Amino acid sequence: MNRYPVWKYTVIVIVLLVGLIYALPNFFGEAPAVQVLAAKSTVKVDAAMEDRVREALKAADLAPDLLTRDATTLRARFTNTDDQLKARDVLQHALVPDASDPGYVVALNLVSRSPTWLTALHAYPMYLGLDLRGGVDFLLQVDMKGAIDKKAESFASDIRTGLRDKGVRGSAVNRNGQVIELSFRDAAGRDAAKGLIQDQLPDLTTVESQDGTDWKLVASIKPEAARRLQDAALKQNITTLHNRINELGVAEPVIQQQGLDRIVVQLPGVQDTAKAKDILGRTATLEMRMVDESTEGRAAELGTGPVPFGSEKFLERNGRPVIVKKQVLVTGENLTDAQPGFDSQTQQPKVDLTMDAKGGRIMRDVSRENYHKRMAILIFEKGKGEVLTAPSINGELGNRFQISGAMTVVEANDLALLLRAGSLAAPMEIIQERTIGPSLGADNIKKGFDSVMYGFAGIMVFMCLYYALFGVFSSIALAVNLLLLVAVLSMLQATLTLPGIAAMALAIGVAIDSNVLINERVREELRNGASPQAAIHAGYDRAWGTILDSNVTTLIAGIALLAFGSGPVRGFAVVHCIGIVTSMFSAVFFSRGLVNFWYGSKKKLKTVSIGTVWRPDTKAVAEAK
């Protein structure tokens, strides 16, 4: 009656092993580390750079506990913060000889102390939020007026181009703030401009006027279009910040809108505020220019002559100089998309670029006029330009074309990412800055851990005293519930914050309710005269419906918090919902497995250890009748 088949015990053992493995990394804690990142898309974090780091640390008598490297980041882990700070200074001096042109970003960070065998199994600790791990918190103000001004300038440029294509002469287009003023010699020109704006720029509204012999047209952005542009600018800035920070390897940043024109950026684990600002300020812009293929230009490339007037010298990633003209044909502002891929003919990594209408028109004209000439594609980061590639123009270009060359898959992905996130839709400035030290985070962790453990211990003592051996089973099931909750959060790489710890403490209290219902149901069956085996079987079967109903209703409330909440509320809801699911497994499936394992094989079971079972005095009841 009360026996589990072998497959159910197998499921329990597998779940416990998986839960233990994925929960273990959270008990090793974090160690101070120095993180080295590429400050430019053309700089590699490779084996050669790792050797430079090893040699620099060895020369300074610093031995890292662990040195790890991935495609974009190298981390050196140390036992204490003193070695961490010394290593940061040593690596800064070794890798960044010129502070005005840094090739790498050297930053302080915290990394897990988990052993390598757990890491090999992809078992990682939960991310800790800013309130538990420490880090930096910025409040950014977005200049919405600047976003509208920038869009108005773009509209003015489109109008000038459109009038030139239509052959309208004697026109003047000037931007005055967020208003575009146009003047013409005759009414025909004004009417042509009005038709152009109505057809191609529906976000503008126009007002006609006449001043003497001048025919005027004033175009302004519609209020609904302005609101839409402001919302789009804020969202684009948030996306840009996400791309920049994720590209630089900061774990689980919090980037969210606050009000109508502010953005909150939280970077957990970043101890260096200056480097955090550097991360936020990083950008990449694209320029396309023609290569100077004159005799003087080729002599300058070979190093036998000076750079001609009207040209500039840049270097390719292999160090080869390229002389390009100063005239910029197209910039990254005309770029609408950048996606990595592979060349269908050479199977080499490439980046597909998509230009807007203006950029596509310029590229078509340039390619027609410069057939078989070289065009350089440059990327600028922090004012420093480098040539990505300088191919020959072998056909007519348009809105879509590709960048290819000596790129790896990772470099192509990084380049596409930087180009997509290269520019902000609106200027921003930091109006508030807050640093939370790791010591405060450690204090929060200790208090949160104590609250969970004290709550767990109090419940366990009560259950053991009140329900005897069944209380022990319930306490073990509660411990398994906590283990599985931590394991699932670690598998999902969720971010744990103080509200999440509060939800974890609440999950313990909610989880024990199921065991209380089961134990009381078993007692009730025993009071009604059922045999111990029958009471155990009926107790679990008949309590299941009540447990399911109560957990489903609680889960609905948690899902509502998850769907409509944000920030700390959402963090609370995630832990709360996962805790409900794990509690149903541990309180019903696992605890019944324990009871069946202990009592199931006893055929002549007379009593069970479930505390005091009150039985009605049948003699007194009969006399009362």
DRENMARKE-101930 format. One record per residue: x, y, z of N, C-alpha, C in turn. Coordinates in steps of 0.05 Angstrom, whole numbers, plus 5000, padded with zeros to 4 digits. Atoms other than C-alpha are relative to their C-alpha. Last residue first. Layout:
N
XYZXYZXYZ...
This chain:
625
502450055015447051895500497949865017501449755005451852195548497549964984501549934976453751505571498450254997502350194998455651295500498350075024502049925021459951925490497649825003501449754991463451795556497950094980501750074977464951075536498550245010502550135010467351295466498249935023500650194979472551775495497249874993502449944983474652125431499549775019502250185008481852005409497650065017502349994982487252535411497849834989502450035016493452325374497649995019502450084985499652585409497650004982500849844978505752595364497549905013501149755012506452275295499050195022499049784983510751665312499150274987498249825014506651115279500750235019500049724993503350525314501950154981502149944980501449805300499750305006499549754986505249635236497750075018501650004975504648905219500550255016502750105005506948955147498250015024501050124975512949405159497149924997499350294999516149515090499049865025501350165021512550175078500549705002502250174990514350495145498949804979499850074971521150815135497949805009497550154996521750815058500249905029500350275011514350995052502549835004501850154983515251575100499749724990498750054975521451835063498249825018497950205005518051754995501549935025501350265001511952115022502049784994500650084972516552695042498549735001497750084985519452724972499449905028498750225013512952724932502449905016501850225006508753154978501549764989501950064978512753675015498349764994498750104975518853654969498049925021498550255004515353684902501149895026501950215007509954184922501549734996501350094976515254604957498049774995498250194986519454644894498749895025499750255016513554944855501849805014502550154999511755444910500349744985500250134974519055664919497449845002498350245001519655794844499849855026501250195018513756274848501649744998502550094988516356644910498749784982499350204979523456694883497549885012498650235013520957024819500649795021501950185013515757454856501449764987501550154980520857764903498249794987498150184988525357964845498749835022499750225020519258264809502049795011502550165000517558674870500249764982500050184977524858904877497549835001497949954980524959194806499849805023497449935011518359134770501950045023498049874983511458854783502550074985500549724998505758724734502150155017500949885025507358034707499950315002498050035020511457764765499350154975497749834992506758034818502250004979501049725003500857724780502250195008499849945028504857074775499050284994497249965007505757074850500450074971499249744989498257174862503050064994501349805017496756594815500850285010498449975024501956174852498850214981497749844993498356284918501850054976501049734995491856044886502350195008500749875025495455444857499050295004497549925014498855284923499450134973498749784986492355284963502550104985501649765001488554864912501450245013499949895028494154354904498450264998497349895005494954264979500250134973499949754986487454174989502750144995501849815012487153644935500150275013498949905025493353284961498250214987498949734996490853225032500950134974502249814996486352645014500950285006501949995023491752214982497950225004498749875023497152365034498150044977499149734993492852235094501350144977502349825003489251645062500950295006500949995028495751265052497850204996497949875015498551435120499250044971500149724992491951265155502150164984502349875014491450605117499950305006499450005029498450405139497850144985497949815007496950615211500750024970497450124994490250255213502250204993498650125023484050705211502749885010499850294997480150825275501449864978502550145010477351515262500349705000502249954981482751815307497449864992499550174977488051495262497950035021500750275007484851805201500549815023502950025001484952485235499149724992501050024973492252405254496949965000499250274990494052255181498949965029501850195014490152875159500649715009502649984987493853295211497949814988499850124974500453045184497450015015499750295003498653185112500049875028502550115010495953895126500149694999501949984977502054055169497349884991499450224981506553795113498150005024500850255013503254255062500449765019502950024999503654855109499149734989500750184978511154735116497049965003499550285007512355005046499149825023502250105017508955675061500449704995502550004985513555825120497749894984499750204979519855625081497449975016500450275013517556015020500249785020502950055002516856635064499449734988500950054973524256605082497049945001499050274993525956525008499149935029501850205012521357114991500949725007502649994986525157545041498149794989499550144975531757315010497449995017499950285007528957534942500549835025502750105002527058214972499949704992501250024974534358284993497149914999499849744986536858134923498749965028501150004973538457494885500450275013498749814982539557554810498650015027501649784991537556934771501650195018498249774997542656504736498450255007501149785015536856034717501850255000500350095028540855444741499050224982497250005012542855824804499949914971499249735003535555994820502850024987501549905024533755264808500750294995498950125024539255034856498650114975497449875006537355534911501249884974500549725006530155304909502650144992501049995028532154574905499550284992497950085018536354634969499250024971498149785000530955015006502349954981501349785014525754484987501950244998499950075029530553935008498750234984497349955008531254275076500449944971499749715001523654305082502950074992501349905025523153565064500350304997498250085022528253405119498850094974497649834999524053815168502049944978500849745011517653455147502350205000500450035029520852775158499350274987497350035011523253005227499849974969498849735001516153245242502850004990501149875024513552565222501050294998498550095023518352275273498950124974498150214994515352715330501549924974500850235017509553145304502049765002502950035002509453695356499249754985501350034974516553695381497149924997499050244987519753545313498749965027501050245014515254055278500949745014502950034994516654605329498949744987500450084972524154495327497149965006499150284997524254485250499649915029502050185011520055125245500749715005502449984983524755495292497849824991499550144975530955245255497550005019499950295006528255455187500349845026502750085006526456145212499849704995501450004974533256215245497149924995499250234983536555985180498549995027501050255012532656455134500749775019502950004998533657065180498949744988500850064972541056895190496949995002499550294995542256855115499049935028502050155015538857535105500449705004502649964988542957855160497849834986500050134974549457545135497350035014500250295004547957745063499949855026502850075008546358455084499749704995501749984976552958495122497149944994499550244984556758225061498350015026501350235013553458765018500449745016502949974995555559305067498449774988500350064971562759035065497050035008500550294995562358994989499749935029497650164996561659754985499349715005500650184977555560084955502449815003498350244998557460674910499349845025500050124973552361204891501649744998498250235000552361694833500249895029499850114973547062204816501749754998500949794980546362694758500249895028500350124974550362294706499350215020498049934980549262614638499449875026500750074973545762384575502350115018497849984980545462614503499149935028500149754987539862334459502350025020502149835013539361784408499850275012502349954983545961494433498050184985500849724994550861234383497550015017497949805001554860594373499250285008500349854975549960074396501950245001502849974994548859764328499650195024501149835020556159894309497050055004499149734995558659604374498850204980501249914975554458974367500850295005502849955006556458874294498650115024500149765017563758954313497150074993499449764984563158474371499750254984502349964981559757934329500450265016502349915017564958014273497650055018499549725008570657984324497750114983500449834976567757344355500350304993502949994995567157014287499450185023501050254989574357204270497050035004501549994975576057774224499349725009498850184981581457854171498750015027497149974998576958174120501149805020498650264996569658294109503050055000497249974992564958884114501149735004498850154979558358814076502950095005497450105009553459194034501349875024498950234985546159414038502749924987500749994972543160084020501349785016502649894994546760123954499650015030500950044972553459963923497350135004501749794989554859903848499049925028502849995010560459423833498550235013500250165024567759263845497249994988502849995008569559803895499749854973500649865026576359593921497049994995500350155025576959403994499650184976499949805022579859814052499849854973499450125026578359434116500050224979500950284998577659574190500749854974501150105025581860204188499349715004498550225012582960504257498549904975501050145023580761164287501849784991497950145014581861434357498949834978498549815016576861954383502349874984498749804983574361514439501950184984500750044971572960944391501650205016498949814981572761084316499049935028501649994975571760544264501550185019498649944975574160644193498149985023502150004979571760344127501550025027499350094974576560534071497650015019501449844981574460573998500649885028500250114973579160333944498450205018498449864981578160493870499449905028497350124998575659993819501950165018499850285006569560433803502949915000497450104991569961103837500349704996497949825008564261513805502849905007500049965029559060963805502450174991499150245013560960733875500050034970497150034997560461443902501149764985498649795015553561563873503049965002500450055029550760903898501650204983498350225008553861003967499749924971497249915001550861693973501849774991499749835024543961443955502950094997500050175023544460874006500450164974497450145002546561354061500149824975497949805006540561804048502749864996500349925028535661224044502250204992502649885005538160904109500050114971500049704998544060434109497150104996502449895013544259684124499950305005500949744992550859354141497650094984501849885019552458614138498950265011502049844987558558424179498350134978500549735012563057864154497950145018501949824985566157214177499850274987498649854979569556804121498050175015500850114974565756274082501550135023497550074985569556514020499549865026497950105018563656513971502549915016500950245013557456574017502249884982499949955029560957064063499349744986497850135014558856894135499850064970500750225017554557304183502549884987497850185008554457864233499049774983500350284991548858384233502349834990497550145005549059144230499849725011499750274988542859564225502749894993502550094987540360274211500349725012500150294997547060614194497449935015501650115022546461324168499649705002502749904996548761594235498149914978501750204986554761124229497250105005499350054972557861604179498149795011502250094984557961654103500949955028502250065018562562004054497449935015501650234991567362344101497649964982502949975005572362804066498649745008501449904977579062744101497050024996500849725003581962294047498450095024502849955009585161644068499450304999500449715003592461424073497250044988501849945022592960714099499550304999501349735003598560474143498350024976499449885026599759724156498650274998497949804998599659544231500750144974497450135003595858894222502350205001499550164976589559224251502749854998501750234999589859754196500849835025498850265001593160414212497849784999501050184980590861114196501349734997498850264998594061694160498849845022499150084973590162304139501149724999500150284995588862674073501049955029502750105005587263384052499649705006501949814989594563574044497149904993500949775016598762964027497950185015502850045006601862534082499050254984502049904980609362604077497249954992500849735004613862154035498050095021497949855014617661504033499350294995498249874981613661144087502250164987497550154999610460654038502050125019500650274990603560924053502649845003500449984971606161634045499449735013497449964988608861463976499850025031498650264999602161173958502850025011501350174981598661823978501449735002499249914973603662263941498849815022497150064997602661863877501050075028498249835015595061913886502949915004498450165017591161333913501750164981498449825017588261713972501949834984497150034996583261194000501450194980498450105022576061433998502949995007498649805015572361514063501549864977499050115025567261124103501250234984499749805022566161284176501049854975498950095026563460854232500250234981501349885023562361034305501549914974498550045025563960634367498450124977501650005024561960774439501749954975498850125023564460724510498150004976499349805021561861234559501049874975502449865010558060744603500750184977501750195014564060284609497650144988498750055026568660874625498349804984500649775018563861094679501249954972502950025007564260394709499250234982500250195021571860444705497149964991498949885024571761074746499849824976502049815012566960774796501150124975498649775010571560174810498150194986499049844977568259654854501250264992498049815010563859334801500950185023497450125001560358744833502250184989499150164976553358964816502949894996498050195009552659504761501149845025498750134977546259894771501949784990498150215008543960384717501349905026498550104977537660804728501849774990499350285002535161204668501749925024497750094984531561864669500449704998497549935013527062244621502549925016500249965028519762054633502750044986501349765008520261744702500050024969501149874976525461224717498750264992501049725001527160754660498950095027502949975003531160124673499350305000500349765016538159844669497150044995502849914998540059324721499850274986500549724993546558974702497050065002502749924992546958224706499650295008502150204996554358094701497550125010501149954973558858624670497649825005499950224981562258304610499150055028497649994984564258894567499949815023497750055017559258734512502650005016499850295004553858684565502449934983499250134975555359394587500249704997497349934992555459694517500949845025498050115019549459314492502850065009500050294997545159464553502249884983498650054975547160204549500149705006497149955004545160224476501649955025498950235015538459884491503050044995499950234982537060394546501149764985497849964981538960964499500349775019497550055015534560684444502450045019499750295003528660644493502649934986499450124973529661364515500449704997497349934992530261604443500749885027498150165016524061214421502950065008500250284990519961524477502049824986498850014973522462214459500049725012497149995002521062094385501450005027499150265010514061864400503050004997500250194978512762484442501049724992497949934981515462924386499949815024497450115010511162554335502250065019500150294996504862684377502649874990499750084971506763414383500049705004502650034988507963494307500349915029500650284994515063714289497349995014499450074972515464404258499049715004500750274994515964654186500849945029498950074974515765394169499049725007501350254990514865564096501349935026498950154977516566244067498249765007502150194993515566583999501149815022499250264992520267183995497549835008499750175024518267793953500849715007499149855023515368164012500149824976498649774990514867664069501250164977498649855021509867124052501150265012500149714996507266574098501550134977499149835022505665824097499950305009501549755000505365374159501250184978498949765013507764654156498050235002502349845008506964024199501050274990499849704999512463514203497450124992499849914972511962774223500250305002502749964988509362604153500150095029499549944971516262724123497350055014497850154989516362404053500550045030499750275010509762584020502149845015502450164995507563184061500349714991500350054971514563464064497649825006497950184992515663393989499849925030500750275009508963703974502049795008502250094984510664304017499149724992498950084974517464373984497749895018498550255004514264373915501149895026502050225004509064883937501449734996501250064974514665333963498049774998498050144984518465273898498949935028499750275011512265443857502049845017502050174987510666043902500349714990502649995013517066403881498249805015500349765017523866603907497150024989499850055029523766113965499550264985500849775015524766104041500649954970499350015028524865514088499150254986500949775016525065534164501049974971498549985025525664884204498750224983501649915023523364914276501850034976501550245010526364524334498250074977501050164978531665054348498749754989500049814978532065484285498849865025501250104976534065014229500350215022498549954975535465344162498449895023501150164979533465164091501750035025498350004977534465664035498649855023501250074974531465583966502150025022500649764985533465933901498749955027497849824996533065303860499050255016501149754990528464703864502350195006499149785017531564153821498850275008502349905016527463593852500850244982500750215019533863233875497750104982497950015020536363883907499349794979500349765018529663983942502150004978502350035017530063273970499550234980499450205021537163353994497749964981498149895018535564004030500649804977501449805017529263704060501950124980501650145020533063094085498650194981498150125020538363534118498449854979499149785017532863944152501949904979502149935019529563304177500950224981500250225020536163064206497850074980497749975019537163734240500049794979500649775017530163684270502250054980501850095020531862984295499250224981498550185018538063234331498149914977498349835016534063814361501549834979501749875020528763324384501650184982501050215019533962884418498250124978497950065019537463494448499249794980499949785019530963724478502249954979502150035020530163044509500050224980500649745011536863094545498049974978500050005030536862434583499150274991502049825010538762474657500250014970499349855024542561874683497650174991502549895010542161594754500750194977500049745014548161154769497150084993502749935008548960594820500150284988500549725005555660254833497250044989499749915028557459594864499450294998498649755003556159194928500250074970497350045010554458454928501650265001498650224987548158424970502949984992500249984971544659084956501449785015498349784989547259114885499950015030500749725007544258444868501850205013500949844977547657774874499550284992499149725000548157314814498950145025501949795007546756594833501550274999501649894978552756134835497950194989499149734992554955744773498350105023501349944974554455004756501250265010501749765004556254944682498350065025502850115002558954234695498050234996500150175023565954494680497349884995500249835023564755044731499949844974502849915001563454514783499650194976501750225008569954164766497150075000500350025029573654824767498249784991497950165012572354954840499549964970500850285007567655524858502349854988497950184992571056144887499449714993500750234983566356604848502549835007500650245015568857264821499649775019500350224982568957984847499249754983502550155001571458574806500049785021500450174977576659114800497349854998502049934980577859394730500049805023499250164977583359414677498250095024501249894975580559664611500749805023501450184982585059504552498850165023500850245016587859854491498349815016499950264987587960534526499149774981500950195021589561144483500149715011501749865018590161744530499049824978502749974988592761294586498150154981500949735008598761084543497150035010497849814997602460494575499250294994501049735009595860124586502350205004501850035023597559374590499150274989499050175021603659384636498450004975497549895011602059994679501049834977500649745013594759804688502550114987501150065027596859074700499350264986497950125017601459284758499049964972498049805007596359764788502149894982501349815018590759244786502050214991500150125027595458714814498750204981497349995012597059154874500049894972499449725006589559274887502850034988501649915022587958534883500750284991498850115025593858334926498450094976497449875003591158794981501449914974500249755016584058564968502650154997500749774984585457854990500050254983501150084974585957144962499150245016498049984978586757334889498649945026501350024974583057174823502250005022498050114982585657404755498950025029500449954971580157494704502249875016498150164984581057554628499650095029499249924973575257794585502049815012499849714997572857804513501250095026499649865025573257094485500550305004501950075020574356754552500550184975500349835024580156754600497849894982501950115020581256484670499750204977500049815023587056584718498349874979501150115025586356264787500050224978501150264994589556364855499049864974502950034999593656934827499149725007500950255011601056974845496949975003502850044995603957664855499149744986500350194979611457744860497149965009500849854976611358374817499649825024497949804995615258034761499450165025497750154990610457444765502350195008500650084972604457904757502449865013500149764984607458224695499449945029497349904996609457554666500050255017498550184982602657254677502750115006501149974973599057854646501649835020499049744990603657854585499050055029497250034993602257104576501250265011500050144974594757244579502949955009500649804978595657774525500049865027497749824998599057264480499650205022498050134985593556754494502550175004499250265010588157224470502249885018499350134975584057824493500749714993500850284993584358174426500849935029498150114981584358914409499049735009497850115015580559124346502249885018500950255014573959214382502249874985500549955028577359704429499149744987501249745002577659734505499350084971499149855023578758984510498550274998501850015022577458754581501250154976498849865023581858574639498249964976501350075025578458394705501350174978499549785019582258394770499149904973498750075025579457944825500650264984499349765016577057944896501649934975497249914994574057274917500550264984498749855022566757064921502750105009499649714997563156544964501550124976497249955001564055784963500750305002498850024974557055634987503050065001500849774984553355884925501350005028498349765005557355404881499350235017497449994987554054804917501650264994500149824977546854934895502750055013500449725009547854664825499650205023497849915017551154014849499650304993497649974984546353904907502250124983500349774983540154014864502550065017499949765017542653544811499750255017497249965009544153014864500350254983498349924977537453104899502950054991500749724994533553084833501850105023498949835021537252444813499450295005497149994998535852114880501250184979499349854976528452294879503050035003500549725006527652054807500850175024497949915018530951394825499750294993497649954984526351324885502350094983500649764985520451404837502450075019499549775017523450904788499450265015497249935001524150374843500450264983498450165019516750354857502850114998499349875026514450714920501349804982497450065011511150304976500350154973498349764997505450505021502849944991501649765000500050005000501750255000
